[in-house]
Structure formats: C-alpha cells, structure tokens
Amino acid sequence: MNRSRQDLAITILQWAIGVIVFVESCLTFRGALFDLHAAEHIHHLELARLFISGCEAIAAVLFLIPRTLRVGGWILIVIFAWAILLHFWHGYVHELPLVIYGAGVFAVMSFRGKGK
C-alpha cells in the first residue's frame, strides 16, 4: 500500500474512533445527568460517570486535532483500560469493544508519530 493510501486509512480510523467515542461519551454523560436529576439524593456513582464520560468526550476531541492527538490518545487509552478493568471486576464483559478502540487509538498514535 502506498503512503497516501496508508495516510487515508489511518485518517479514516482516527475519525471513526474519535467520532464514535465522542458520541458514546455524550450519551453516557446525558444518561448520568438524567439519572442524577431523577435521584432523590446525589449518588457518587453518577458523579463519577459524569466526570469520566466528560473527560472521555474531551479526550476524543483532542484525539481528532493533529496537535493534541497524542495527549487525547493517551487519555483515551487510560480511560479505556480503567473501564475494562472496572467492568470485568464487576462481571460485565460487554465492554470488550473498548479493547478494539484502545488498539485503534494506539495504532493511529503510532502511525502519526512517524515523521509527522
């Protein structure tokens, strides 16, 4: 594959991951906000969901900007790893797509780090 096709493939991967993670983070944030308003008292788990999903959404945007791609990428990898461990600890295996997202983020950062 020539260099321009590789660039295009990585750019598509970067934008696919960035946009999907941003949308999913916003949905999680909205859900946590709704649950927080519906509760009779402030629940710390909802506050944690708000904080983490907000950070994830910001990191996804940073991942899409060339100058901040690496910072956003590392934040996403840390959040994904933490989420995978936390969900597995509680017996949930539905978070396996986070492994693929993390691998994609790492691939984009590795490719973009070469000569760019």
Backbone as XML, in Angstrom:
<?xml version="1.0"?>
<chain id="A" units="angstrom">
  <residue number="1" name="MET">
    <atom name="N" x="0.860" y="-1.179" z="0.000"/>
    <atom name="CA" x="0.000" y="0.000" z="0.000"/>
    <atom name="C" x="0.899" y="1.233" z="0.000"/>
  </residue>
  <residue number="2" name="ASN">
    <atom name="N" x="0.602" y="2.177" z="-0.882"/>
    <atom name="CA" x="1.449" y="3.362" z="-0.934"/>
    <atom name="C" x="1.142" y="4.303" z="0.231"/>
  </residue>
  <residue number="3" name="ARG">
    <atom name="N" x="2.009" y="5.269" z="0.410"/>
    <atom name="CA" x="1.946" y="6.160" z="1.575"/>
    <atom name="C" x="0.631" y="6.946" z="1.650"/>
  </residue>
  <residue number="4" name="SER">
    <atom name="N" x="0.112" y="7.423" z="0.525"/>
    <atom name="CA" x="-1.120" y="8.218" z="0.565"/>
    <atom name="C" x="-2.324" y="7.359" z="0.966"/>
  </residue>
  <residue number="5" name="ARG">
    <atom name="N" x="-2.339" y="6.095" z="0.548"/>
    <atom name="CA" x="-3.425" y="5.202" z="0.961"/>
    <atom name="C" x="-3.316" y="4.867" z="2.441"/>
  </residue>
  <residue number="6" name="GLN">
    <atom name="N" x="-2.098" y="4.726" z="2.937"/>
    <atom name="CA" x="-1.905" y="4.490" z="4.372"/>
    <atom name="C" x="-2.383" y="5.697" z="5.171"/>
  </residue>
  <residue number="7" name="ASP">
    <atom name="N" x="-2.029" y="6.883" z="4.716"/>
    <atom name="CA" x="-2.485" y="8.107" z="5.384"/>
    <atom name="C" x="-4.009" y="8.172" z="5.410"/>
  </residue>
  <residue number="8" name="LEU">
    <atom name="N" x="-4.641" y="7.856" z="4.300"/>
    <atom name="CA" x="-6.093" y="7.881" z="4.226"/>
    <atom name="C" x="-6.708" y="6.844" z="5.167"/>
  </residue>
  <residue number="9" name="ALA">
    <atom name="N" x="-6.140" y="5.642" z="5.179"/>
    <atom name="CA" x="-6.660" y="4.582" z="6.048"/>
    <atom name="C" x="-6.554" y="4.975" z="7.522"/>
  </residue>
  <residue number="10" name="ILE">
    <atom name="N" x="-5.429" y="5.533" z="7.922"/>
    <atom name="CA" x="-5.240" y="5.949" z="9.317"/>
    <atom name="C" x="-6.151" y="7.121" z="9.649"/>
  </residue>
  <residue number="11" name="THR">
    <atom name="N" x="-6.330" y="8.041" z="8.722"/>
    <atom name="CA" x="-7.221" y="9.174" z="8.952"/>
    <atom name="C" x="-8.661" y="8.699" z="9.140"/>
  </residue>
  <residue number="12" name="ILE">
    <atom name="N" x="-9.093" y="7.745" z="8.324"/>
    <atom name="CA" x="-10.440" y="7.194" z="8.475"/>
    <atom name="C" x="-10.582" y="6.498" z="9.825"/>
  </residue>
  <residue number="13" name="LEU">
    <atom name="N" x="-9.582" y="5.720" z="10.215"/>
    <atom name="CA" x="-9.611" y="5.044" z="11.515"/>
    <atom name="C" x="-9.658" y="6.064" z="12.653"/>
  </residue>
  <residue number="14" name="GLN">
    <atom name="N" x="-8.836" y="7.092" z="12.563"/>
    <atom name="CA" x="-8.794" y="8.139" z="13.592"/>
    <atom name="C" x="-10.166" y="8.793" z="13.754"/>
  </residue>
  <residue number="15" name="TRP">
    <atom name="N" x="-10.780" y="9.193" z="12.643"/>
    <atom name="CA" x="-12.064" y="9.883" z="12.707"/>
    <atom name="C" x="-13.196" y="8.950" z="13.121"/>
  </residue>
  <residue number="16" name="ALA">
    <atom name="N" x="-13.146" y="7.708" z="12.683"/>
    <atom name="CA" x="-14.179" y="6.757" z="13.086"/>
    <atom name="C" x="-14.143" y="6.553" z="14.605"/>
  </residue>
  <residue number="17" name="ILE">
    <atom name="N" x="-12.962" y="6.300" z="15.137"/>
    <atom name="CA" x="-12.836" y="6.101" z="16.582"/>
    <atom name="C" x="-13.186" y="7.378" z="17.332"/>
  </residue>
  <residue number="18" name="GLY">
    <atom name="N" x="-12.626" y="8.503" z="16.900"/>
    <atom name="CA" x="-12.864" y="9.762" z="17.602"/>
    <atom name="C" x="-14.333" y="10.139" z="17.663"/>
  </residue>
  <residue number="19" name="VAL">
    <atom name="N" x="-15.021" y="10.035" z="16.534"/>
    <atom name="CA" x="-16.435" y="10.420" z="16.492"/>
    <atom name="C" x="-17.294" y="9.439" z="17.285"/>
  </residue>
  <residue number="20" name="ILE">
    <atom name="N" x="-17.057" y="8.136" z="17.119"/>
    <atom name="CA" x="-17.852" y="7.138" z="17.855"/>
    <atom name="C" x="-17.649" y="7.288" z="19.353"/>
  </residue>
  <residue number="21" name="VAL">
    <atom name="N" x="-16.413" y="7.438" z="19.788"/>
    <atom name="CA" x="-16.148" y="7.595" z="21.226"/>
    <atom name="C" x="-16.777" y="8.888" z="21.740"/>
  </residue>
  <residue number="22" name="PHE">
    <atom name="N" x="-16.700" y="9.963" z="20.967"/>
    <atom name="CA" x="-17.313" y="11.223" z="21.388"/>
    <atom name="C" x="-18.822" y="11.065" z="21.560"/>
  </residue>
  <residue number="23" name="VAL">
    <atom name="N" x="-19.482" y="10.462" z="20.573"/>
    <atom name="CA" x="-20.941" y="10.281" z="20.647"/>
    <atom name="C" x="-21.316" y="9.384" z="21.824"/>
  </residue>
  <residue number="24" name="GLU">
    <atom name="N" x="-20.621" y="8.274" z="21.986"/>
    <atom name="CA" x="-20.922" y="7.361" z="23.099"/>
    <atom name="C" x="-20.683" y="8.034" z="24.456"/>
  </residue>
  <residue number="25" name="SER">
    <atom name="N" x="-19.641" y="8.839" z="24.548"/>
    <atom name="CA" x="-19.355" y="9.560" z="25.789"/>
    <atom name="C" x="-20.460" y="10.563" z="26.096"/>
  </residue>
  <residue number="26" name="CYS">
    <atom name="N" x="-20.921" y="11.259" z="25.075"/>
    <atom name="CA" x="-22.016" y="12.222" z="25.272"/>
    <atom name="C" x="-23.295" y="11.524" z="25.706"/>
  </residue>
  <residue number="27" name="LEU">
    <atom name="N" x="-23.579" y="10.353" z="25.125"/>
    <atom name="CA" x="-24.759" y="9.588" z="25.541"/>
    <atom name="C" x="-24.646" y="9.124" z="26.991"/>
  </residue>
  <residue number="28" name="THR">
    <atom name="N" x="-23.467" y="8.687" z="27.379"/>
    <atom name="CA" x="-23.241" y="8.280" z="28.766"/>
    <atom name="C" x="-23.377" y="9.476" z="29.704"/>
  </residue>
  <residue number="29" name="PHE">
    <atom name="N" x="-22.816" y="10.611" z="29.295"/>
    <atom name="CA" x="-22.917" y="11.832" z="30.099"/>
    <atom name="C" x="-24.376" y="12.226" z="30.281"/>
  </residue>
  <residue number="30" name="ARG">
    <atom name="N" x="-25.132" y="12.220" z="29.184"/>
    <atom name="CA" x="-26.549" y="12.575" z="29.247"/>
    <atom name="C" x="-27.328" y="11.619" z="30.148"/>
  </residue>
  <residue number="31" name="GLY">
    <atom name="N" x="-27.036" y="10.322" z="30.035"/>
    <atom name="CA" x="-27.699" y="9.334" z="30.878"/>
    <atom name="C" x="-27.385" y="9.531" z="32.351"/>
  </residue>
  <residue number="32" name="ALA">
    <atom name="N" x="-26.126" y="9.816" z="32.653"/>
    <atom name="CA" x="-25.736" y="10.052" z="34.044"/>
    <atom name="C" x="-26.387" y="11.317" z="34.580"/>
  </residue>
  <residue number="33" name="LEU">
    <atom name="N" x="-26.465" y="12.344" z="33.741"/>
    <atom name="CA" x="-27.111" y="13.592" z="34.146"/>
    <atom name="C" x="-28.596" y="13.368" z="34.427"/>
  </residue>
  <residue number="34" name="PHE">
    <atom name="N" x="-29.240" y="12.604" z="33.560"/>
    <atom name="CA" x="-30.658" y="12.286" z="33.752"/>
    <atom name="C" x="-30.860" y="11.487" z="35.044"/>
  </residue>
  <residue number="35" name="ASP">
    <atom name="N" x="-30.009" y="10.473" z="35.260"/>
    <atom name="CA" x="-30.111" y="9.662" z="36.477"/>
    <atom name="C" x="-29.861" y="10.495" z="37.723"/>
  </residue>
  <residue number="36" name="LEU">
    <atom name="N" x="-28.948" y="11.443" z="37.636"/>
    <atom name="CA" x="-28.646" y="12.304" z="38.773"/>
    <atom name="C" x="-29.839" y="13.193" z="39.117"/>
  </residue>
  <residue number="37" name="HIS">
    <atom name="N" x="-30.503" y="13.734" z="38.080"/>
    <atom name="CA" x="-31.682" y="14.572" z="38.314"/>
    <atom name="C" x="-32.868" y="13.763" z="38.821"/>
  </residue>
  <residue number="38" name="ALA">
    <atom name="N" x="-32.957" y="12.501" z="38.402"/>
    <atom name="CA" x="-34.079" y="11.656" z="38.802"/>
    <atom name="C" x="-33.918" y="11.124" z="40.224"/>
  </residue>
  <residue number="39" name="ALA">
    <atom name="N" x="-32.699" y="11.079" z="40.720"/>
    <atom name="CA" x="-32.443" y="10.530" z="42.059"/>
    <atom name="C" x="-32.878" y="11.510" z="43.131"/>
  </residue>
  <residue number="40" name="GLU">
    <atom name="N" x="-33.222" y="10.963" z="44.270"/>
    <atom name="CA" x="-33.621" y="11.801" z="45.398"/>
    <atom name="C" x="-32.428" y="12.429" z="46.092"/>
  </residue>
  <residue number="41" name="HIS">
    <atom name="N" x="-31.276" y="11.811" z="45.951"/>
    <atom name="CA" x="-30.060" y="12.368" z="46.545"/>
    <atom name="C" x="-28.900" y="12.141" z="45.572"/>
  </residue>
  <residue number="42" name="ILE">
    <atom name="N" x="-27.831" y="12.876" z="45.760"/>
    <atom name="CA" x="-26.673" y="12.768" z="44.875"/>
    <atom name="C" x="-25.990" y="11.427" z="45.108"/>
  </residue>
  <residue number="43" name="HIS">
    <atom name="N" x="-25.825" y="10.714" z="44.035"/>
    <atom name="CA" x="-25.179" y="9.412" z="44.101"/>
    <atom name="C" x="-23.773" y="9.550" z="43.516"/>
  </residue>
  <residue number="44" name="HIS">
    <atom name="N" x="-22.781" y="9.112" z="44.257"/>
    <atom name="CA" x="-21.385" y="9.291" z="43.837"/>
    <atom name="C" x="-21.062" y="8.552" z="42.538"/>
  </residue>
  <residue number="45" name="LEU">
    <atom name="N" x="-21.746" y="7.450" z="42.281"/>
    <atom name="CA" x="-21.505" y="6.723" z="41.037"/>
    <atom name="C" x="-21.914" y="7.566" z="39.832"/>
  </residue>
  <residue number="46" name="GLU">
    <atom name="N" x="-23.010" y="8.288" z="39.939"/>
    <atom name="CA" x="-23.443" y="9.151" z="38.839"/>
    <atom name="C" x="-22.471" y="10.311" z="38.632"/>
  </residue>
  <residue number="47" name="LEU">
    <atom name="N" x="-21.954" y="10.852" z="39.720"/>
    <atom name="CA" x="-20.952" y="11.910" z="39.601"/>
    <atom name="C" x="-19.687" y="11.390" z="38.921"/>
  </residue>
  <residue number="48" name="ALA">
    <atom name="N" x="-19.301" y="10.166" z="39.252"/>
    <atom name="CA" x="-18.128" y="9.559" z="38.612"/>
    <atom name="C" x="-18.385" y="9.342" z="37.125"/>
  </residue>
  <residue number="49" name="ARG">
    <atom name="N" x="-19.589" y="8.867" z="36.779"/>
    <atom name="CA" x="-19.943" y="8.685" z="35.363"/>
    <atom name="C" x="-19.909" y="10.016" z="34.615"/>
  </residue>
  <residue number="50" name="LEU">
    <atom name="N" x="-20.399" y="11.069" z="35.245"/>
    <atom name="CA" x="-20.353" y="12.398" z="34.621"/>
    <atom name="C" x="-18.915" y="12.828" z="34.363"/>
  </residue>
  <residue number="51" name="PHE">
    <atom name="N" x="-18.080" y="12.680" z="35.369"/>
    <atom name="CA" x="-16.687" y="13.111" z="35.253"/>
    <atom name="C" x="-15.939" y="12.312" z="34.186"/>
  </residue>
  <residue number="52" name="ILE">
    <atom name="N" x="-16.056" y="10.989" z="34.249"/>
    <atom name="CA" x="-15.304" y="10.135" z="33.323"/>
    <atom name="C" x="-15.798" y="10.305" z="31.890"/>
  </residue>
  <residue number="53" name="SER">
    <atom name="N" x="-17.122" y="10.331" z="31.704"/>
    <atom name="CA" x="-17.640" y="10.482" z="30.338"/>
    <atom name="C" x="-17.321" y="11.873" z="29.789"/>
  </residue>
  <residue number="54" name="GLY">
    <atom name="N" x="-17.311" y="12.880" z="30.640"/>
    <atom name="CA" x="-16.921" y="14.220" z="30.205"/>
    <atom name="C" x="-15.464" y="14.268" z="29.781"/>
  </residue>
  <residue number="55" name="CYS">
    <atom name="N" x="-14.593" y="13.653" z="30.584"/>
    <atom name="CA" x="-13.168" y="13.588" z="30.229"/>
    <atom name="C" x="-12.957" y="12.798" z="28.950"/>
  </residue>
  <residue number="56" name="GLU">
    <atom name="N" x="-13.707" y="11.715" z="28.788"/>
    <atom name="CA" x="-13.587" y="10.900" z="27.583"/>
    <atom name="C" x="-14.016" y="11.671" z="26.340"/>
  </residue>
  <residue number="57" name="ALA">
    <atom name="N" x="-15.095" y="12.445" z="26.453"/>
    <atom name="CA" x="-15.558" y="13.253" z="25.316"/>
    <atom name="C" x="-14.514" y="14.299" z="24.934"/>
  </residue>
  <residue number="58" name="ILE">
    <atom name="N" x="-13.943" y="14.962" z="25.921"/>
    <atom name="CA" x="-12.899" y="15.957" z="25.655"/>
    <atom name="C" x="-11.675" y="15.288" z="25.030"/>
  </residue>
  <residue number="59" name="ALA">
    <atom name="N" x="-11.281" y="14.129" z="25.559"/>
    <atom name="CA" x="-10.128" y="13.407" z="25.011"/>
    <atom name="C" x="-10.387" y="12.977" z="23.566"/>
  </residue>
  <residue number="60" name="ALA">
    <atom name="N" x="-11.626" y="12.591" z="23.248"/>
    <atom name="CA" x="-11.960" y="12.200" z="21.870"/>
    <atom name="C" x="-11.788" y="13.381" z="20.915"/>
  </residue>
  <residue number="61" name="VAL">
    <atom name="N" x="-12.193" y="14.559" z="21.357"/>
    <atom name="CA" x="-11.999" y="15.756" z="20.527"/>
    <atom name="C" x="-10.505" y="16.051" z="20.366"/>
  </residue>
  <residue number="62" name="LEU">
    <atom name="N" x="-9.760" y="15.957" z="21.455"/>
    <atom name="CA" x="-8.308" y="16.174" z="21.384"/>
    <atom name="C" x="-7.647" y="15.178" z="20.438"/>
  </residue>
  <residue number="63" name="PHE">
    <atom name="N" x="-8.150" y="13.951" z="20.420"/>
    <atom name="CA" x="-7.620" y="12.899" z="19.552"/>
    <atom name="C" x="-7.815" y="13.240" z="18.072"/>
  </residue>
  <residue number="64" name="LEU">
    <atom name="N" x="-8.804" y="14.035" z="17.766"/>
    <atom name="CA" x="-9.080" y="14.400" z="16.367"/>
    <atom name="C" x="-8.254" y="15.588" z="15.876"/>
  </residue>
  <residue number="65" name="ILE">
    <atom name="N" x="-7.659" y="16.333" z="16.795"/>
    <atom name="CA" x="-6.875" y="17.516" z="16.441"/>
    <atom name="C" x="-5.406" y="17.095" z="16.323"/>
  </residue>
  <residue number="66" name="PRO">
    <atom name="N" x="-4.777" y="17.340" z="15.183"/>
    <atom name="CA" x="-3.402" y="16.863" z="14.985"/>
    <atom name="C" x="-2.420" y="17.266" z="16.090"/>
  </residue>
  <residue number="67" name="ARG">
    <atom name="N" x="-2.487" y="18.501" z="16.570"/>
    <atom name="CA" x="-1.517" y="18.955" z="17.585"/>
    <atom name="C" x="-1.732" y="18.300" z="18.941"/>
  </residue>
  <residue number="68" name="THR">
    <atom name="N" x="-2.944" y="17.848" z="19.223"/>
    <atom name="CA" x="-3.252" y="17.274" z="20.540"/>
    <atom name="C" x="-3.601" y="15.792" z="20.459"/>
  </residue>
  <residue number="69" name="LEU">
    <atom name="N" x="-3.344" y="15.182" z="19.313"/>
    <atom name="CA" x="-3.688" y="13.778" z="19.092"/>
    <atom name="C" x="-3.072" y="12.859" z="20.135"/>
  </residue>
  <residue number="70" name="ARG">
    <atom name="N" x="-1.804" y="13.025" z="20.432"/>
    <atom name="CA" x="-1.132" y="12.121" z="21.375"/>
    <atom name="C" x="-1.658" y="12.282" z="22.797"/>
  </residue>
  <residue number="71" name="VAL">
    <atom name="N" x="-1.898" y="13.507" z="23.225"/>
    <atom name="CA" x="-2.443" y="13.731" z="24.575"/>
    <atom name="C" x="-3.829" y="13.096" z="24.683"/>
  </residue>
  <residue number="72" name="GLY">
    <atom name="N" x="-4.684" y="13.400" z="23.707"/>
    <atom name="CA" x="-6.024" y="12.826" z="23.706"/>
    <atom name="C" x="-5.992" y="11.311" z="23.613"/>
  </residue>
  <residue number="73" name="GLY">
    <atom name="N" x="-5.077" y="10.792" z="22.802"/>
    <atom name="CA" x="-4.952" y="9.344" z="22.650"/>
    <atom name="C" x="-4.557" y="8.650" z="23.933"/>
  </residue>
  <residue number="74" name="TRP">
    <atom name="N" x="-3.565" y="9.208" z="24.642"/>
    <atom name="CA" x="-3.144" y="8.578" z="25.898"/>
    <atom name="C" x="-4.232" y="8.669" z="26.967"/>
  </residue>
  <residue number="75" name="ILE">
    <atom name="N" x="-4.947" y="9.769" z="26.988"/>
    <atom name="CA" x="-6.055" y="9.881" z="27.944"/>
    <atom name="C" x="-7.111" y="8.823" z="27.631"/>
  </residue>
  <residue number="76" name="LEU">
    <atom name="N" x="-7.432" y="8.653" z="26.353"/>
    <atom name="CA" x="-8.415" y="7.633" z="25.970"/>
    <atom name="C" x="-7.945" y="6.236" z="26.351"/>
  </residue>
  <residue number="77" name="ILE">
    <atom name="N" x="-6.686" y="5.925" z="26.099"/>
    <atom name="CA" x="-6.164" y="4.595" z="26.442"/>
    <atom name="C" x="-6.261" y="4.345" z="27.938"/>
  </residue>
  <residue number="78" name="VAL">
    <atom name="N" x="-5.927" y="5.339" z="28.742"/>
    <atom name="CA" x="-6.018" y="5.184" z="30.200"/>
    <atom name="C" x="-7.475" y="4.976" z="30.621"/>
  </residue>
  <residue number="79" name="ILE">
    <atom name="N" x="-8.386" y="5.767" z="30.062"/>
    <atom name="CA" x="-9.805" y="5.629" z="30.404"/>
    <atom name="C" x="-10.325" y="4.260" z="29.968"/>
  </residue>
  <residue number="80" name="PHE">
    <atom name="N" x="-9.968" y="3.816" z="28.756"/>
    <atom name="CA" x="-10.423" y="2.511" z="28.277"/>
    <atom name="C" x="-9.897" y="1.390" z="29.170"/>
  </residue>
  <residue number="81" name="ALA">
    <atom name="N" x="-8.616" y="1.432" z="29.504"/>
    <atom name="CA" x="-8.029" y="0.386" z="30.342"/>
    <atom name="C" x="-8.700" y="0.350" z="31.713"/>
  </residue>
  <residue number="82" name="TRP">
    <atom name="N" x="-8.907" y="1.514" z="32.293"/>
    <atom name="CA" x="-9.561" y="1.598" z="33.601"/>
    <atom name="C" x="-10.986" y="1.055" z="33.526"/>
  </residue>
  <residue number="83" name="ALA">
    <atom name="N" x="-11.715" y="1.423" z="32.475"/>
    <atom name="CA" x="-13.098" y="0.976" z="32.317"/>
    <atom name="C" x="-13.173" y="-0.538" z="32.118"/>
  </residue>
  <residue number="84" name="ILE">
    <atom name="N" x="-12.259" y="-1.077" z="31.327"/>
    <atom name="CA" x="-12.243" y="-2.527" z="31.105"/>
    <atom name="C" x="-12.009" y="-3.261" z="32.417"/>
  </residue>
  <residue number="85" name="LEU">
    <atom name="N" x="-11.011" y="-2.830" z="33.161"/>
    <atom name="CA" x="-10.719" y="-3.482" z="34.445"/>
    <atom name="C" x="-11.881" y="-3.360" z="35.416"/>
  </residue>
  <residue number="86" name="LEU">
    <atom name="N" x="-12.462" y="-2.190" z="35.511"/>
    <atom name="CA" x="-13.572" y="-1.972" z="36.435"/>
    <atom name="C" x="-14.790" y="-2.813" z="36.054"/>
  </residue>
  <residue number="87" name="HIS">
    <atom name="N" x="-15.116" y="-2.851" z="34.766"/>
    <atom name="CA" x="-16.273" y="-3.634" z="34.341"/>
    <atom name="C" x="-16.038" y="-5.132" z="34.505"/>
  </residue>
  <residue number="88" name="PHE">
    <atom name="N" x="-14.848" y="-5.605" z="34.173"/>
    <atom name="CA" x="-14.549" y="-7.027" z="34.372"/>
    <atom name="C" x="-14.601" y="-7.400" z="35.844"/>
  </residue>
  <residue number="89" name="TRP">
    <atom name="N" x="-14.123" y="-6.509" z="36.702"/>
    <atom name="CA" x="-14.146" y="-6.755" z="38.133"/>
    <atom name="C" x="-15.585" y="-6.997" z="38.609"/>
  </residue>
  <residue number="90" name="HIS">
    <atom name="N" x="-16.510" y="-6.271" z="38.021"/>
    <atom name="CA" x="-17.917" y="-6.398" z="38.402"/>
    <atom name="C" x="-18.668" y="-7.437" z="37.566"/>
  </residue>
  <residue number="91" name="GLY">
    <atom name="N" x="-17.950" y="-8.171" z="36.720"/>
    <atom name="CA" x="-18.553" y="-9.262" z="35.976"/>
    <atom name="C" x="-19.200" y="-8.890" z="34.657"/>
  </residue>
  <residue number="92" name="TYR">
    <atom name="N" x="-18.970" y="-7.669" z="34.186"/>
    <atom name="CA" x="-19.543" y="-7.246" z="32.905"/>
    <atom name="C" x="-18.517" y="-7.453" z="31.804"/>
  </residue>
  <residue number="93" name="VAL">
    <atom name="N" x="-18.914" y="-8.148" z="30.752"/>
    <atom name="CA" x="-17.994" y="-8.371" z="29.638"/>
    <atom name="C" x="-18.445" y="-7.621" z="28.387"/>
  </residue>
  <residue number="94" name="HIS">
    <atom name="N" x="-19.483" y="-6.805" z="28.505"/>
    <atom name="CA" x="-19.983" y="-6.071" z="27.347"/>
    <atom name="C" x="-19.091" y="-4.898" z="26.951"/>
  </residue>
  <residue number="95" name="GLU">
    <atom name="N" x="-18.024" y="-4.672" z="27.670"/>
    <atom name="CA" x="-17.122" y="-3.564" z="27.369"/>
    <atom name="C" x="-15.936" y="-3.984" z="26.507"/>
  </residue>
  <residue number="96" name="LEU">
    <atom name="N" x="-15.996" y="-5.158" z="25.913"/>
    <atom name="CA" x="-14.892" y="-5.624" z="25.069"/>
    <atom name="C" x="-14.585" y="-4.724" z="23.874"/>
  </residue>
  <residue number="97" name="PRO">
    <atom name="N" x="-15.560" y="-4.013" z="23.277"/>
    <atom name="CA" x="-15.188" y="-3.095" z="22.188"/>
    <atom name="C" x="-14.157" y="-2.046" z="22.604"/>
  </residue>
  <residue number="98" name="LEU">
    <atom name="N" x="-14.040" y="-1.764" z="23.887"/>
    <atom name="CA" x="-13.042" y="-0.802" z="24.347"/>
    <atom name="C" x="-11.624" y="-1.287" z="24.043"/>
  </residue>
  <residue number="99" name="VAL">
    <atom name="N" x="-11.438" y="-2.600" z="24.007"/>
    <atom name="CA" x="-10.124" y="-3.154" z="23.651"/>
    <atom name="C" x="-9.792" y="-2.773" z="22.209"/>
  </residue>
  <residue number="100" name="ILE">
    <atom name="N" x="-10.773" y="-2.891" z="21.327"/>
    <atom name="CA" x="-10.559" y="-2.539" z="19.923"/>
    <atom name="C" x="-10.344" y="-1.033" z="19.781"/>
  </residue>
  <residue number="101" name="TYR">
    <atom name="N" x="-11.136" y="-0.231" z="20.490"/>
    <atom name="CA" x="-10.943" y="1.221" z="20.442"/>
    <atom name="C" x="-9.531" y="1.586" z="20.899"/>
  </residue>
  <residue number="102" name="GLY">
    <atom name="N" x="-9.091" y="0.984" z="22.004"/>
    <atom name="CA" x="-7.748" y="1.263" z="22.506"/>
    <atom name="C" x="-6.666" y="0.870" z="21.521"/>
  </residue>
  <residue number="103" name="ALA">
    <atom name="N" x="-6.824" y="-0.294" z="20.893"/>
    <atom name="CA" x="-5.851" y="-0.738" z="19.896"/>
    <atom name="C" x="-5.838" y="0.213" z="18.695"/>
  </residue>
  <residue number="104" name="GLY">
    <atom name="N" x="-7.013" y="0.681" z="18.295"/>
    <atom name="CA" x="-7.090" y="1.628" z="17.184"/>
    <atom name="C" x="-6.438" y="2.956" z="17.516"/>
  </residue>
  <residue number="105" name="VAL">
    <atom name="N" x="-6.690" y="3.435" z="18.722"/>
    <atom name="CA" x="-6.074" y="4.691" z="19.166"/>
    <atom name="C" x="-4.553" y="4.543" z="19.171"/>
  </residue>
  <residue number="106" name="PHE">
    <atom name="N" x="-4.069" y="3.429" z="19.692"/>
    <atom name="CA" x="-2.622" y="3.195" z="19.734"/>
    <atom name="C" x="-2.040" y="3.108" z="18.318"/>
  </residue>
  <residue number="107" name="ALA">
    <atom name="N" x="-2.751" y="2.457" z="17.403"/>
    <atom name="CA" x="-2.277" y="2.353" z="16.014"/>
    <atom name="C" x="-2.190" y="3.730" z="15.361"/>
  </residue>
  <residue number="108" name="VAL">
    <atom name="N" x="-3.214" y="4.547" z="15.571"/>
    <atom name="CA" x="-3.204" y="5.901" z="14.994"/>
    <atom name="C" x="-2.048" y="6.703" z="15.570"/>
  </residue>
  <residue number="109" name="MET">
    <atom name="N" x="-1.880" y="6.655" z="16.898"/>
    <atom name="CA" x="-0.782" y="7.415" z="17.521"/>
    <atom name="C" x="0.570" y="6.920" z="17.023"/>
  </residue>
  <residue number="110" name="SER">
    <atom name="N" x="0.726" y="5.618" z="16.854"/>
    <atom name="CA" x="1.998" y="5.061" z="16.378"/>
    <atom name="C" x="2.281" y="5.521" z="14.959"/>
  </residue>
  <residue number="111" name="PHE">
    <atom name="N" x="1.274" y="5.488" z="14.101"/>
    <atom name="CA" x="1.467" y="5.901" z="12.708"/>
    <atom name="C" x="1.703" y="7.404" z="12.612"/>
  </residue>
  <residue number="112" name="ARG">
    <atom name="N" x="0.927" y="8.172" z="13.331"/>
    <atom name="CA" x="1.061" y="9.641" z="13.260"/>
    <atom name="C" x="2.360" y="10.117" z="13.892"/>
  </residue>
  <residue number="113" name="GLY">
    <atom name="N" x="2.950" y="9.319" z="14.775"/>
    <atom name="CA" x="4.200" y="9.696" z="15.418"/>
    <atom name="C" x="5.397" y="9.572" z="14.494"/>
  </residue>
  <residue number="114" name="LYS">
    <atom name="N" x="5.228" y="8.846" z="13.386"/>
    <atom name="CA" x="6.324" y="8.637" z="12.437"/>
    <atom name="C" x="6.374" y="9.766" z="11.427"/>
  </residue>
  <residue number="115" name="GLY">
    <atom name="N" x="7.349" y="10.604" z="11.530"/>
    <atom name="CA" x="7.575" y="11.638" z="10.529"/>
    <atom name="C" x="6.518" y="12.719" z="10.467"/>
  </residue>
  <residue number="116" name="LYS">
    <atom name="N" x="5.696" y="12.849" z="11.443"/>
    <atom name="CA" x="4.668" y="13.885" z="11.420"/>
    <atom name="C" x="4.824" y="14.774" z="12.612"/>
  </residue>
</chain>
